[in-house]
Amino acid sequence: MDSAQIKRVLSKYYTNLRGWRTNRKIVVIESDDWGSIRMPSKEVYEKCLKAGYPVDQNPYERYDSLASEEDLELLFDLLTSFKDKKGNHPVFTANCVVANPDFKKIREDGFKKYHYELITETFKRYPKHGKNFDLWKQGLAEKIFFPQFHAREHLNVSLFMEALKRGDKDAHWGFNNEMPGSISKGKANSGNNFVEPTRYFSENDKIDKLNIFLEGIDLFEKLFGYVSRSIIPPNYTWTPDFDKPVFEKGVKYLQGTRKMNQPILVNKMLISKHYLGKKNQFGQTYLIRNVFFEPSIFNQKTHTPIERCLSEMTIAFQMKKPVVISSHRLNFIGFIEPTNRDRNLDYLKKLFSSILMRWPDVEFMTSDQLGDLIVA
């Protein structure tokens, strides 16, 4: 084991050091970004490469896209093929956006004003996605896909619109190809800075970002018919100043990692630290991700995704902590690259088999079910 591996293992013990404990073997799977557009199609992906945008170097640009009907059906078939000791299937707490940019209206408005469309409209525009919302509701009914709120759209609206107005070439490239922003041309290690919805740069921008987030919570309730009792701040970026407004919307649980990013107005970030079961002044409870199954993101040279996940689960259970697995949507998307989905579903199938064999008393839960248990 090299020094980097030792450091990672020690960090896992540290993550599980404080907070709520249980003797029960609880497993929660939190999966972000459902409903968000990213890379629209294989054709746009190839077009980006030819134009000098190194989208093959960023897993979110390389693999992530709106899940197709086939993507959802294959994932759901896998989830329903496993049960815990109580008869519960593994369930994805599917953290969803509820809208995407309406590129046509923004262009018609001369880039003067931002417009969005609901995800139900986005699904209709994509070629293999028309039944997606019905599939989401089917997954909800079968207790394998439990939508919670992530953001109105996975886009920093003010940053994107300002870039479009000043004629930023990368932003317009993304816009013309119906992407939420773009990585920088020719820069292999650059990320897409336009996909941080809750990052703000002034007091007025902060108010705007909060209003967008609150509108999204309302739209979520209208779409799904229930309040999202947990949220996950996009890109783990959040200010405690937003806690009270979302509490008033019914949010009881704050998903995230031990370290969260807090924007400050000098274009920097502070790091806030949390632990499982910690409460803020409004009684909202923090849920902390302590295990990762991210085969499309992490380098797998030293450990397979299964080995890494099981190792981190072992540490959590040793320390009497529930397992909260982070597993983003891009791991299960084959709309751009089918081999990405097929490989990772095979990993996931083997992972569930290993979990049930190693811990036959495991219990699968959603994020809010875990939250309810903690505060009981």
C-alpha positions, 0 to 999 in steps of 0.5 A: 500500500503506497502513501496515497492509499494509506492516506485515503484509508486513514481519511475514511476512519476520520470521516466516520469518527464523529456522529451518530452510530448504529449496530444495524448494517444500513446502506443508502445510495445517493445518486446525483444529476438525474434530469440534467443535460450534459453532453447531448449526443455522441454526434456533439461529443465528436464535434467537440473533439474535432473543434479542439475541446478535450471532452474525452479527458473529463468523465462528465463530458465523456459519459454523462448525458440525459439517461435514455429509456434503455439506461433506466430500464437496465438499471431498474431491472438490476435493482429489482433483482436484489433484496435485503433481509426485509425484502427491500430492493437496493434503492437509489436516492435519485437527486434530480434537477427539474429544469434545463435551459430553453436554448430556443427561447434564450436565443429568440430573446437575444440573450437578454433573459434566461428561460428554462423548460421543465425536465418533462419537456426536455425528455420529449425533445430527446430521441430515446427519452420520451417515456422517462418521466413515466419510468421515474414514477415506475421506479418510485412505485417499485421503491428503487428510484426515489427522487429528491431535489438537487437544483432547478437546473445544473447551471449557474444561470448568471455566469452563463448568461453573462458569458453569452452576453459578452460573446464568450466563445466557449460559452457560445460553443456550448450554447450552440450545441445545447450544452450547459456551458463548456470546458475551455478549448484546448485545456485538457484539465479544465472543468465546466465552471458553468455547472455550479448553480449555487455559487454566487459572486455578489449579494444580489447574485446570492439572492438570485441563486437562492430564489432559483433554488427555492423555485426549484423546490416548488417545481419539484413538489408540483412534478412529484406530488411530495416535498423533497425532505432532503437536498444535496447542494450541487457541487457540494457548494452551499451557504448556511444562509440558505438553511432557513429558507429551505427549512421553511420549504420542508427540507429536513436533511442535508446530504453531502460530504464531510467537507462542503464548499461555502462561497464568499464574495471575493470569488473564493470558497471557505470549507465547512465541516460536518459529521453524520447526525450534526444539526444546524440551528433549524434542526436540519440534520447532516447526512454524510457520504462515507463510501464511493462507487464512482467507476467512471470518475476514479482511477482504477489502477490500484483497486477495482470499484468493487474492492474500493467500495467494499473496503470503505464499507468495511471501515464504516461498519467497523465504526458502527456507521451506516453506509452512504454511497455516492454514485453519480448518474454518469456511471450508469449512462450508455446514451453516449457510450454504451460500454460505460453503462454496461461495464458499470452495471456489471460492477454494480451487480457484483457489488450487490452480490458481495454486499449481501454475501458479506453482510446478510443482515444489510438493510437498504434505505433512502436518505430521508429514511436514514434521516428519520432514523437518526432523529427518532 
